[in-house]
Amino acid sequence: LTFRASDGINIASAISSFTLQFKVVNQKYTTALITSVGANNAVNTSFDDKSTSNHTITANGDAHQTTFSPYRHGGYSMEFDGTGDWIDTPNHADFDLDGEFTIEFWVYIPNSYARTVQRVIAPNSGGYGTAPYISIGNDTGITGGPAMAGVLSATRAVGAGNPQMHANQTGTSATGTATLIPLNTWTHCALTRDSSNVVRMFQAGTLVATNTDTNDFDFTYGNTVGARIGRSGWGAGETLGPANLKDFRIIKGTCLYTSNFTAPTETLTAVTNTKLLIFNKPYLKDEGETGHALTVSGDPTMAPWGPFDAEEYSASSHLGSASFDGTGDSIQITGGSDFTFTGDFTAECWVYCNARTNDYAGIFGFSHDSQSTGWNVLGRSNGKLHFNVGMTYTDATGSLPLNQWVHLALVRNGSSSGNCKLYINGVADATTVTKTGTVTQPTFIQIGQYPGIAARAFNGNIADVRVVNGTAVYTSNFTPTTAPLTAVTNTKLLVQSTDAGIIDKAQSAGFVKLLGNTKSSTTQTKFLSSSMYFDGTGDYIEADDQDIGNFGTGDFTAEGWFYLTASPSNYITVAETRGSGASTTGWVMAISAGDFYVYSGAFIGAKGSAISSNTWYHWAFTRSGTDQKVFLNGTQTGSTYTTARNYTDNNFTIGAKHDASEFFTGYQSDVRITKGLARYTANFTPPTAALQG
């Protein structure tokens, strides 16, 4: 590319370097893109130490690498399951909105409106007469009609006689035909008030309601409570969910939107007057000016799902993590002088805890019961963190929350009292340890398990592990990095989990288990340098229970490439989401001796003739509206299937059925699952290059 700069008279000439990053269109709909990027015979259990020490790392149990990472290209959103999840703020003047303001967020509601009223934000108060709210659904009736689920609604005060705004097609008042929040689609919502006290409500950037109101939108309910996101304080049955929220921002003192606008295309930041900004990081933290402490109820999940397209997955930019299932999984390294600390040190990583399966579960396991001079960081079954330096140990004041990424750093700095600190998301825990002198490592160390005790295994993912011997990298509170760590001076261990052979380019799967002898192969390839090889005798890939193929009633696309090495004598499985053979809430893509088909309690689509061996085929299964279609090499096979199916089974296997049978024999590549978008609705030309997202 050549750029020329001119002031109209002169033309500037210079040589410059720059980088262009391109986003993958509609990448935001992809829930999995499973493909092979490894060398011949590559698997997911060969870990590499990126430090100059290059320690040998051994994987134990089912420990393996996956692309799930705090640096995920598409970001994260907060998932509310509808069974008691909410977030409380403290009582603070920030949430008494007495002039101009902006409240905005992205919302995603899957499949159906779970209840008539789902409060997005309201006061945490038992009373409601003067309580403001923003809701999905309205229980006061729409223009004198019945209560209605799914309509974006708001008020300054619940009490009778106060104006109740709802999204409508005219956008000029609180009357008119209601406009619902669409299902299975990310929608940007905003409520604003300008300097003339005009209150406006926007949906997807379009004005959907207006009102004039001079009174406070007081989410402190008269300076008595804080704001609550995900439920009101007075209505236990008004919980939000199932739903996801992303980039929830409150600005006090500025009205950002007064007319129709284009919804944001990037993650929001804390602009001037931001009083609350949450659900914009891989962890829960208020990025607003005040930095409010937040209280979590229930089990909301920071989920790998969001409204923005992103660039293609890059191992160097987005990394991966080590996956541990809590039943004896770990990665192990031989101890030695690199891990004998005579002075300052730093051990850090990112942690995503799925469940508190075991007490004293090892995150960093550098101390044995029988060799008690090392150090460790452990997770307690009560949610507390525990750390030990040279057998001086304590529970931390802070906890390890479930279902979100948390940055941990254990640092020894100097020799004064409290010289050993545990930083949680960049904030030093109130509890410290004092330990001077040499901290000697045991004969072996483990990450993901307390050394030598399988009953103390960690359940979750650990990413970007770095141990620095001789330097206190952090000496005061800090903001956790948004980019991968590097091997700074004195780095003795750096595990970034980027050496898997078969990966998920969507970075959605916390685990991608290669069962049997599943591996990368260069024998047959489509567009990439290798493909996924299944030998037909127990090989398959499992990524169950991760919201990959549970499409509900929405649009979707499942697709991929396969290559048979021999014609099957019986049934074999390409991919499946079913939990049982009789399921009508899941589907299977299968091949028999004489056919290729999709089945879900009935044949959805079938070729009607045999598949040839030693040939690459592109397959696709889509739904647009009520029309389900099956394509082979871009041509529809069979008729369009219109019988309703609610695909809620939350399983996903490649190369075998749910019960580990009917194994595929051959090669597969670029298996992509798309939720919320039918990429193909008529005959098409199959992809001519590797899929990017």
C-alpha positions as MATLAB code, in Angstrom:
seq = 'LTFRASDGINIASAISSFTLQFKVVNQKYTTALITSVGANNAVNTSFDDKSTSNHTITANGDAHQTTFSPYRHGGYSMEFDGTGDWIDTPNHADFDLDGEFTIEFWVYIPNSYARTVQRVIAPNSGGYGTAPYISIGNDTGITGGPAMAGVLSATRAVGAGNPQMHANQTGTSATGTATLIPLNTWTHCALTRDSSNVVRMFQAGTLVATNTDTNDFDFTYGNTVGARIGRSGWGAGETLGPANLKDFRIIKGTCLYTSNFTAPTETLTAVTNTKLLIFNKPYLKDEGETGHALTVSGDPTMAPWGPFDAEEYSASSHLGSASFDGTGDSIQITGGSDFTFTGDFTAECWVYCNARTNDYAGIFGFSHDSQSTGWNVLGRSNGKLHFNVGMTYTDATGSLPLNQWVHLALVRNGSSSGNCKLYINGVADATTVTKTGTVTQPTFIQIGQYPGIAARAFNGNIADVRVVNGTAVYTSNFTPTTAPLTAVTNTKLLVQSTDAGIIDKAQSAGFVKLLGNTKSSTTQTKFLSSSMYFDGTGDYIEADDQDIGNFGTGDFTAEGWFYLTASPSNYITVAETRGSGASTTGWVMAISAGDFYVYSGAFIGAKGSAISSNTWYHWAFTRSGTDQKVFLNGTQTGSTYTTARNYTDNNFTIGAKHDASEFFTGYQSDVRITKGLARYTANFTPPTAALQG';
ca = [
       0.000    0.000    0.000;
       1.194    3.509   -0.799;
      -0.053    6.552    1.129;
       0.566   10.114    0.015;
       0.090   13.101    2.330;
      -0.377   16.613    0.976;
      -1.335   20.052    2.280;
      -2.540   20.988   -1.190;
       0.808   22.354   -2.248;
       3.486   19.994   -1.020;
       3.555   16.196   -1.064;
       5.245   14.453    1.871;
       7.448   11.459    1.219;
       8.461    9.044    3.981;
       8.945    5.368    4.671;
       6.947    4.092    7.639;
       5.950    0.758    9.123;
       2.461    0.044   10.324;
       0.229   -2.902   11.077;
      -3.282   -3.495    9.797;
      -5.620   -5.752   11.740;
      -8.693   -7.051    9.935;
     -11.784   -8.294   11.708;
     -13.496  -11.472   10.562;
     -17.023  -10.628    9.442;
     -19.684  -12.431   11.516;
     -17.023  -13.980   13.740;
     -19.166  -12.963   16.727;
     -21.667  -15.726   15.899;
     -19.080  -18.524   15.967;
     -19.235  -20.688   19.100;
     -16.599  -23.180   17.931;
     -14.133  -23.579   15.083;
     -12.336  -26.847   15.718;
      -9.455  -27.535   13.381;
      -5.887  -28.815   13.205;
      -2.918  -26.458   13.172;
      -0.279  -28.851   14.501;
       2.528  -30.787   12.907;
       2.134  -34.451   11.988;
       1.002  -36.519   15.011;
       0.572  -33.406   17.189;
      -1.751  -33.709   20.195;
      -2.898  -31.279   22.903;
      -0.805  -32.576   25.808;
       2.687  -31.458   24.742;
       3.392  -28.331   26.790;
       6.367  -26.052   26.177;
       8.228  -23.775   28.577;
       8.777  -20.494   26.708;
      11.447  -19.273   29.137;
      15.130  -19.659   28.323;
      15.253  -22.468   30.904;
      13.045  -24.578   28.618;
      12.001  -26.977   31.365;
      10.491  -30.307   30.369;
       6.768  -30.340   31.210;
       4.790  -33.550   31.693;
       0.987  -33.648   31.467;
      -0.781  -35.854   34.034;
      -4.312  -37.195   33.794;
      -6.453  -35.375   31.230;
      -4.538  -32.088   31.462;
      -4.344  -30.520   28.030;
      -4.082  -27.218   26.192;
      -6.985  -25.246   24.796;
      -7.344  -21.751   23.318;
      -9.678  -20.568   26.115;
      -7.880  -17.504   27.456;
      -8.215  -14.157   29.263;
      -6.924  -12.598   26.035;
      -9.824  -13.956   23.970;
     -10.206  -11.999   20.731;
     -13.989  -11.617   21.012;
     -14.083  -10.724   24.702;
     -16.516  -11.825   27.398;
     -20.003  -11.020   28.666;
     -21.784  -11.759   31.939;
     -24.273  -14.624   31.723;
     -27.260  -14.637   34.093;
     -28.955  -18.029   34.268;
     -32.308  -16.757   35.553;
     -32.156  -18.655   38.829;
     -30.921  -15.991   41.237;
     -27.924  -14.239   39.674;
     -27.406  -10.530   40.270;
     -24.751   -7.896   41.037;
     -25.115   -5.244   43.776;
     -23.338   -1.897   43.979;
     -22.881    0.004   47.244;
     -25.129    2.877   48.256;
     -23.438    5.856   46.606;
     -24.387    9.219   45.154;
     -23.055    8.012   41.791;
     -26.337    6.146   41.355;
     -28.695    9.029   42.134;
     -29.045   10.398   38.611;
     -30.182   13.988   39.123;
     -29.389   15.598   35.786;
     -28.066   14.454   32.453;
     -27.206   10.775   32.304;
     -26.636    7.790   30.060;
     -27.255    4.144   30.931;
     -26.315    1.684   28.200;
     -25.600   -2.004   27.718;
     -25.751   -4.889   25.283;
     -28.209   -7.707   25.987;
     -28.609  -11.183   24.486;
     -31.691  -13.294   25.257;
     -31.639  -16.881   23.965;
     -34.659  -18.754   22.648;
     -37.523  -17.239   24.692;
     -38.495  -14.634   27.277;
     -38.258  -16.608   30.514;
     -40.719  -14.396   32.399;
     -42.875  -11.332   31.890;
     -40.567   -8.981   33.803;
     -36.769   -9.229   33.841;
     -35.173   -6.294   35.657;
     -31.897   -5.152   34.129;
     -31.277   -2.479   36.781;
     -33.320   -1.307   39.764;
     -32.656   -0.292   43.378;
     -31.844   -3.025   45.881;
     -34.843   -1.980   47.933;
     -37.899   -3.730   49.343;
     -40.019   -0.724   48.546;
     -40.680    0.395   45.003;
     -42.946    3.463   44.990;
     -40.175    5.831   43.900;
     -37.894    3.170   42.404;
     -36.615    3.572   38.842;
     -35.855    0.591   36.621;
     -34.900   -0.631   33.190;
     -36.536   -3.941   32.313;
     -36.977   -6.471   29.585;
     -40.749   -6.843   29.840;
     -43.398   -4.744   31.537;
     -45.900   -5.828   34.193;
     -47.998   -2.633   34.189;
     -49.507   -3.201   30.765;
     -48.740   -1.509   27.468;
     -51.046    1.490   26.780;
     -53.772   -0.051   28.895;
     -53.280   -3.526   27.464;
     -51.921   -6.670   29.112;
     -48.462   -7.096   30.626;
     -45.932   -7.958   27.949;
     -42.693   -9.943   27.996;
     -39.717   -8.950   25.881;
     -40.335   -5.218   25.509;
     -37.601   -2.794   26.621;
     -39.176   -0.708   29.380;
     -38.126    1.990   31.854;
     -39.500    4.361   34.462;
     -38.291    6.992   36.878;
     -40.628    5.683   39.594;
     -42.807    2.579   39.796;
     -45.638    4.248   41.718;
     -49.015    4.813   40.071;
     -49.266    7.903   37.914;
     -45.613    7.975   36.897;
     -44.822    7.553   33.193;
     -43.827    4.017   32.203;
     -41.794    4.067   28.986;
     -41.715    1.125   26.617;
     -40.080    0.545   23.253;
     -42.554    1.262   20.481;
     -42.607    1.803   16.776;
     -43.222    5.547   16.863;
     -40.607    6.396   19.505;
     -42.419    9.659   20.271;
     -44.147    8.800   23.554;
     -44.914    5.927   25.888;
     -47.658    4.771   23.557;
     -47.713    2.845   20.309;
     -47.180   -0.701   19.105;
     -44.487   -2.405   21.177;
     -41.102   -3.316   19.707;
     -39.621   -6.432   21.327;
     -35.995   -7.198   22.059;
     -35.169   -9.799   19.381;
     -34.253  -13.276   20.567;
     -30.880  -14.897   19.820;
     -29.422  -11.536   18.824;
     -27.192   -9.032   20.584;
     -29.077   -5.744   21.036;
     -27.678   -2.429   22.246;
     -29.972   -0.544   24.650;
     -29.646    2.971   26.071;
     -31.623    5.277   28.347;
     -30.569    8.952   28.369;
     -31.672   12.339   29.688;
     -30.465   15.612   28.221;
     -30.121   19.133   29.670;
     -33.761   19.880   28.746;
     -34.922   16.887   30.819;
     -35.979   14.912   27.768;
     -35.658   11.213   28.527;
     -35.030    8.972   25.535;
     -34.848    5.223   25.161;
     -32.937    3.635   22.282;
     -32.907    0.078   20.992;
     -30.224   -0.931   18.475;
     -29.447    2.768   18.050;
     -33.041    3.682   17.171;
     -35.222    5.953   19.279;
     -38.086    3.836   20.651;
     -39.570    6.029   23.415;
     -39.404    9.579   24.788;
     -40.607   11.342   27.899;
     -39.945   14.532   29.858;
     -39.044   14.154   33.528;
     -37.303   16.578   35.900;
     -37.047   14.236   38.894;
     -34.119   12.065   39.944;
     -33.696    8.563   38.618;
     -32.605    7.516   42.105;
     -31.220    3.985   42.156;
     -30.231    4.507   45.830;
     -33.938    4.762   46.782;
     -33.458    7.855   48.913;
     -29.838    7.149   49.871;
     -30.733    3.826   51.514;
     -29.471    1.137   49.113;
     -27.291    0.519   46.096;
     -28.220   -0.322   42.533;
     -28.839   -3.942   41.558;
     -28.109   -5.358   38.097;
     -30.038   -8.514   37.208;
     -33.015   -8.223   39.595;
     -34.996   -5.714   41.599;
     -34.810   -5.611   45.380;
     -38.550   -6.054   45.763;
     -39.370   -8.776   43.255;
     -37.774  -12.204   43.650;
     -39.602  -13.316   40.514;
     -38.158  -10.514   38.380;
     -34.714  -12.034   37.812;
     -32.912  -11.444   34.537;
     -32.089  -14.537   32.545;
     -31.275  -16.643   30.829;
     -29.543  -13.642   29.301;
     -26.127  -12.078   28.769;
     -25.103   -8.491   29.455;
     -22.053   -6.820   27.971;
     -20.490   -3.363   28.566;
     -22.931   -2.083   31.196;
     -22.122    1.623   31.654;
     -23.647    4.439   33.733;
     -22.567    8.012   32.984;
     -23.762   10.746   35.364;
     -23.569   14.265   33.988;
     -23.430   13.525   30.259;
     -26.134   12.601   27.749;
     -24.389   10.692   24.961;
     -27.351   10.030   22.678;
     -30.102   12.449   21.656;
     -30.964   11.007   18.233;
     -30.573    7.785   16.316;
     -26.995    6.491   16.281;
     -24.866    3.542   15.219;
     -24.418    1.110   18.093;
     -20.827    0.756   19.381;
     -18.574   -1.573   17.428;
     -15.873   -1.826   20.104;
     -15.845   -2.571   23.823;
     -16.823    0.517   25.821;
     -14.292    2.435   27.905;
     -14.577    4.714   30.923;
     -15.191    8.123   29.345;
     -15.564   11.297   31.440;
     -18.253   10.990   34.140;
     -18.416    7.199   33.964;
     -19.718    6.041   37.348;
     -20.026    2.348   36.572;
     -18.530    0.203   33.825;
     -18.755   -3.573   34.176;
     -18.869   -6.666   31.982;
     -16.145   -5.312   29.683;
     -13.261   -7.442   31.021;
     -12.624  -11.177   31.443;
     -13.199  -10.583   35.168;
     -15.772   -8.620   37.178;
     -14.497   -5.176   38.117;
     -15.924   -1.683   38.021;
     -13.800    0.351   35.610;
     -15.626    3.583   36.425;
     -14.122    6.624   38.142;
     -15.034    5.478   41.659;
     -14.154    1.814   41.223;
     -17.063    0.507   43.270;
     -16.801   -2.762   45.160;
     -19.382   -5.190   43.803;
     -21.292   -7.977   45.554;
     -22.208  -11.080   43.567;
     -25.215  -13.284   44.277;
     -25.833  -16.628   42.634;
     -23.400  -17.934   40.046;
     -23.219  -15.526   37.106;
     -20.654  -16.594   34.521;
     -18.171  -14.538   32.537;
     -18.915  -16.256   29.232;
     -16.903  -16.222   25.959;
     -19.662  -14.569   23.969;
     -20.134  -11.017   22.780;
     -21.561   -8.620   20.181;
     -18.345   -7.654   18.399;
     -16.509   -9.218   15.485;
     -12.786   -9.678   16.116;
      -9.605  -10.580   14.303;
      -8.612  -14.164   13.538;
      -7.181  -16.190   16.407;
      -3.435  -15.800   16.822;
      -1.534  -17.999   19.254;
       0.976  -15.258   19.987;
      -1.658  -12.586   20.661;
      -4.478  -14.562   22.255;
      -2.659  -17.522   23.864;
      -4.421  -20.482   25.435;
      -4.676  -22.185   28.809;
      -4.164  -25.520   30.520;
      -7.405  -27.349   31.261;
      -7.803  -29.379   34.471;
     -10.943  -31.351   35.397;
     -10.296  -31.723   39.142;
      -9.648  -35.458   39.058;
      -5.871  -35.792   39.036;
      -4.973  -33.466   36.168;
      -1.795  -31.422   36.412;
       1.329  -30.419   34.557;
       4.580  -31.363   36.256;
       8.114  -29.962   36.197;
      11.274  -31.168   37.914;
      12.447  -28.922   40.754;
      15.885  -27.325   40.813;
      17.910  -24.195   41.307;
      15.629  -22.135   39.050;
      12.959  -22.506   41.704;
      15.133  -21.949   44.786;
      14.458  -18.375   45.900;
      16.999  -16.526   48.021;
      15.411  -13.115   47.618;
      12.609  -11.452   45.672;
      10.378  -13.502   43.384;
       7.097  -13.304   41.470;
       4.767  -16.129   40.484;
       1.714  -15.155   38.461;
      -1.008  -16.597   36.263;
      -4.624  -16.252   35.211;
      -7.139  -18.671   36.746;
     -10.686  -19.603   35.684;
     -12.282  -21.786   38.372;
     -15.212  -23.920   37.214;
     -16.015  -25.475   40.592;
     -14.542  -25.746   44.087;
     -14.312  -29.504   43.729;
     -11.469  -30.058   46.224;
     -10.154  -28.255   49.289;
      -6.609  -26.854   49.091;
      -6.668  -27.385   45.323;
      -3.281  -26.638   43.800;
      -2.925  -23.663   41.475;
       0.804  -23.258   42.070;
       2.082  -26.407   43.825;
       5.705  -25.709   44.730;
       5.627  -27.218   48.224;
       5.097  -30.846   49.307;
       3.781  -32.054   52.651;
       6.981  -34.057   53.046;
       9.251  -31.287   51.722;
       8.071  -28.195   53.504;
      10.356  -25.362   52.452;
       8.667  -24.385   49.169;
       5.646  -22.231   48.428;
       2.203  -22.560   46.892;
      -1.083  -20.879   46.011;
      -4.177  -22.992   46.625;
      -7.941  -22.704   46.264;
     -10.142  -23.578   49.224;
     -13.532  -25.303   48.979;
     -15.027  -22.339   50.875;
     -13.926  -19.979   48.096;
     -10.922  -18.521   49.896;
      -7.439  -18.427   48.446;
      -4.571  -19.866   50.488;
      -0.876  -19.081   50.107;
       2.291  -20.344   51.702;
       5.914  -19.202   51.562;
       8.428  -21.463   53.289;
       5.719  -22.980   55.527;
       4.495  -19.603   56.690;
       0.951  -19.847   55.427;
      -2.483  -18.293   55.668;
      -5.871  -18.013   54.040;
      -6.182  -14.788   52.086;
      -8.875  -12.270   52.890;
      -9.971  -12.281   49.267;
     -11.642  -15.151   47.463;
     -11.380  -16.918   44.149;
     -14.698  -16.327   42.361;
     -16.181  -18.954   40.089;
     -16.701  -18.670   36.350;
     -14.498  -15.698   35.565;
     -10.837  -15.090   34.885;
      -8.820  -13.902   37.876;
      -5.225  -12.705   37.775;
      -3.110  -13.924   40.706;
       0.416  -12.839   41.597;
       2.396  -14.027   44.630;
       5.266  -11.611   45.244;
       8.087  -11.441   47.772;
       9.556   -7.953   47.914;
      12.385   -7.212   50.318;
      12.585   -8.459   53.906;
      10.343   -6.166   55.941;
       7.181   -7.245   57.717;
       4.531   -8.413   55.267;
       7.063   -8.824   52.473;
       5.038  -11.614   50.800;
       1.807  -10.446   49.177;
      -0.878  -12.068   47.071;
      -2.328   -9.725   44.445;
      -5.839  -10.569   43.220;
      -6.703   -8.833   39.946;
      -3.904   -6.392   40.691;
      -4.986   -5.516   44.244;
      -2.838   -6.611   47.198;
      -4.778   -8.831   49.581;
      -5.169   -7.448   53.108;
      -3.528  -10.556   54.575;
       0.227  -10.869   54.105;
       3.002  -13.273   55.064;
       6.466  -12.442   56.369;
       9.220  -14.787   55.224;
      12.914  -14.164   54.640;
      15.745  -16.508   53.755;
      15.987  -19.248   51.173;
      12.851  -20.956   49.883;
      13.959  -24.298   48.450;
      11.866  -26.175   45.930;
      10.865  -29.843   46.245;
      11.958  -32.569   43.861;
       9.041  -31.828   41.540;
       6.410  -29.142   41.219;
       2.889  -29.221   39.823;
       0.497  -26.688   38.363;
      -3.156  -27.631   38.723;
      -2.658  -29.907   41.731;
      -1.059  -29.901   45.164;
       2.085  -31.989   44.558;
       1.582  -35.690   45.017;
      -2.027  -35.480   46.275;
      -4.610  -36.132   43.551;
      -7.442  -35.267   45.965;
      -6.199  -31.663   45.877;
      -6.612  -31.137   42.130;
      -7.881  -27.881   40.659;
     -11.009  -27.728   38.482;
     -10.727  -25.096   35.763;
      -8.194  -23.397   33.507;
      -4.835  -21.787   34.242;
      -3.244  -19.446   31.699;
      -0.027  -17.495   31.146;
       2.001  -18.962   34.013;
       5.192  -17.055   34.774;
       7.760  -17.523   37.557;
      10.453  -14.847   37.977;
      13.304  -15.612   40.385;
      15.109  -12.512   41.673;
      12.592   -9.777   40.843;
       9.476   -8.437   42.524;
       7.623   -7.559   39.314;
       4.829   -5.840   41.270;
       5.482   -3.650   44.307;
       2.110   -1.867   44.475;
      -1.402   -2.322   43.114;
      -1.582   -2.586   39.331;
      -3.940   -3.201   36.425;
      -3.599   -6.777   35.130;
      -2.118   -7.046   31.683;
      -4.345   -7.182   28.624;
      -1.568   -8.719   26.523;
       0.409  -11.947   26.977;
       3.301  -11.951   29.424;
       6.860  -12.029   28.142;
      10.052  -13.618   29.414;
      11.385  -10.630   31.315;
      14.789  -10.739   33.041;
      15.015  -13.615   35.557;
      12.049  -15.511   34.092;
      12.525  -19.194   34.946;
       9.183  -20.575   33.756;
       6.688  -19.328   31.167;
       3.825  -21.657   30.220;
       1.450  -20.110   27.673;
      -0.331  -23.253   26.391;
      -0.058  -22.444   22.696;
       1.235  -25.783   21.456;
      -1.958  -27.745   20.923;
      -2.292  -29.588   17.629;
      -6.097  -29.339   17.432;
      -7.598  -26.059   18.582;
     -10.786  -24.007   18.830;
     -10.224  -20.789   16.896;
     -13.347  -19.299   18.516;
     -11.651  -19.539   21.951;
     -14.961  -20.625   23.473;
     -14.185  -24.148   24.654;
     -12.629  -24.474   28.094;
     -11.606  -27.965   27.110;
     -11.199  -29.841   23.822;
     -10.473  -33.441   24.731;
      -8.801  -35.671   22.147;
      -9.957  -39.200   22.976;
      -8.290  -42.369   21.772;
      -5.497  -41.599   19.332;
      -7.022  -38.477   17.789;
      -4.245  -36.265   16.468;
      -3.062  -33.908   13.760;
      -2.010  -35.423   10.453;
      -0.278  -34.066    7.377;
      -1.213  -37.099    5.277;
      -4.393  -35.495    3.963;
      -5.083  -31.772    4.213;
      -7.631  -29.365    2.805;
      -6.442  -25.766    3.206;
      -4.309  -25.931    6.329;
      -0.995  -27.729    6.829;
      -2.664  -30.570    8.746;
      -6.065  -32.049    9.497;
      -7.732  -33.946   12.350;
      -7.192  -37.689   11.992;
      -9.508  -40.363   13.399;
      -8.475  -44.026   13.005;
     -11.973  -45.455   13.581;
     -11.055  -47.440   16.715;
     -11.982  -45.130   19.582;
     -10.875  -41.721   18.301;
     -13.095  -38.672   18.779;
     -13.161  -35.108   20.149;
     -15.344  -34.068   23.073;
     -16.341  -30.523   24.036;
     -19.610  -31.103   25.929;
     -21.501  -28.695   28.205;
     -19.986  -25.522   26.816;
     -22.919  -23.839   25.016;
     -21.537  -24.665   21.605;
     -24.310  -26.440   19.708;
     -27.398  -25.757   21.840;
     -29.071  -23.537   19.245;
     -32.502  -23.466   20.849;
     -35.041  -22.251   18.304;
     -32.750  -19.732   16.610;
     -30.898  -19.638   13.330;
     -27.649  -21.606   13.094;
     -25.022  -23.183   10.882;
     -22.969  -26.309   11.504;
     -20.368  -27.122    8.874;
     -17.017  -28.686    8.139;
     -14.911  -30.785    5.791;
     -14.486  -34.570    5.938;
     -12.472  -37.177    4.025;
     -13.232  -40.891    4.362;
     -10.348  -43.302    4.039;
     -12.737  -46.202    3.451;
     -16.449  -46.574    2.785;
     -18.260  -47.499    6.026;
     -19.923  -50.876    6.403;
     -22.249  -49.423    9.064;
     -23.023  -46.046   10.584;
     -20.269  -43.551   11.411;
     -20.539  -40.103   12.977;
     -19.191  -36.846   11.599;
     -20.445  -34.640   14.477;
     -23.210  -34.736   17.078;
     -24.905  -32.663   19.783;
     -27.429  -35.249   21.046;
     -27.478  -36.612   24.573;
     -29.226  -39.821   23.504;
     -30.076  -41.634   20.303;
     -33.775  -40.812   20.671;
     -33.221  -37.094   21.255;
     -35.161  -34.548   19.218;
     -33.377  -31.706   21.018;
     -30.020  -32.503   19.433;
     -28.804  -33.716   16.051;
     -26.257  -36.042   14.467;
     -24.449  -35.695   11.148;
     -23.774  -39.278   10.037;
     -22.735  -41.487    7.135;
     -23.932  -44.992    6.403;
     -22.916  -47.506    3.750;
     -25.413  -45.957    1.377;
     -26.193  -42.433    2.587;
     -25.174  -39.156    4.206;
     -27.733  -37.494    6.486;
     -28.690  -35.384    9.500;
     -31.008  -37.039   12.013;
     -32.950  -35.680   15.003;
     -35.767  -38.080   15.761;
     -36.399  -37.968   12.015;
     -34.309  -37.442    8.903;
     -33.719  -33.690    8.506;
     -31.946  -34.092    5.176;
     -30.266  -36.951    3.305;
     -28.175  -37.422    0.193;
     -29.859  -40.655   -0.810;
     -26.691  -42.285   -2.089;
     -23.276  -43.385   -0.879;
     -20.332  -41.134   -0.033;
     -17.121  -41.826   -1.915;
     -13.913  -42.467   -0.027;
     -10.627  -40.598   -0.594;
     -12.430  -37.359   -1.436;
     -12.896  -34.135    0.539;
     -16.542  -33.112    1.072;
     -17.917  -29.921    2.563;
     -21.027  -30.413    4.691;
     -23.395  -27.869    6.201;
     -26.561  -27.995    8.294;
     -28.474  -24.720    8.670;
     -31.685  -23.206    9.925;
     -33.107  -19.873    8.820;
     -36.424  -19.089   10.486;
     -38.248  -22.428   10.358;
     -36.352  -23.843    7.363;
     -33.705  -26.487    8.108;
     -31.460  -27.531    5.227;
     -28.569  -29.928    4.710;
     -25.909  -29.210    2.086;
     -23.145  -31.348    0.617;
     -20.483  -29.546   -1.407;
     -22.772  -26.501   -1.462;
     -25.803  -28.311   -2.905;
     -28.903  -28.979   -0.806;
     -29.572  -32.668   -0.179;
     -33.161  -33.713    0.307;
     -36.078  -31.406    1.044;
     -36.310  -28.447    3.376;
     -37.361  -29.602    6.849;
     -39.827  -27.272    8.601;
     -40.968  -29.234   11.664;
     -40.079  -27.232   14.780;
     -36.999  -28.311   16.723;
     -35.724  -26.753   19.950;
     -32.075  -27.822   20.023;
     -31.227  -27.567   23.727;
     -28.867  -30.563   24.096;
     -25.573  -29.122   25.345;
     -23.182  -31.724   23.959;
     -20.671  -31.581   21.157;
     -18.580  -34.417   19.755;
     -16.651  -34.820   16.524;
     -15.942  -38.298   15.173;
     -18.250  -40.339   17.422;
     -21.705  -40.462   18.987;
     -22.566  -39.359   22.520;
     -22.006  -42.914   23.794;
     -18.545  -43.242   22.196;
     -19.631  -45.456   19.306;
     -19.979  -45.304   15.514;
     -16.484  -43.904   15.122;
     -15.462  -41.873   12.096;
     -12.525  -43.155   10.007;
     -10.603  -40.527    8.115;
      -9.830  -36.811    8.277;
     -11.790  -33.690    9.204;
     -11.008  -29.989    9.051;
     -12.578  -26.636    9.953;
     -15.607  -27.854   11.895;
     -17.440  -24.614   12.628;
     -20.551  -24.052   14.745;
     -22.434  -20.769   14.283;
     -25.218  -19.708   16.644;
     -27.702  -17.024   15.588;
     -26.839  -16.919   11.877;
     -27.696  -19.113    8.893;
     -24.602  -18.652    6.758;
     -26.127  -20.605    3.851;
     -29.800  -20.473    2.850;
     -29.489  -21.652   -0.776;
     -26.954  -23.554   -2.845;
     -23.511  -22.004   -2.523;
     -19.847  -22.375   -3.403;
     -18.041  -24.068   -0.488;
     -15.228  -22.136    1.196;
     -12.100  -21.862   -0.914;
      -9.722  -21.190    1.977;
      -9.384  -22.077    5.621;
     -12.046  -20.527    7.840;
     -10.846  -17.644   10.007;
     -13.572  -17.327   12.595;
];
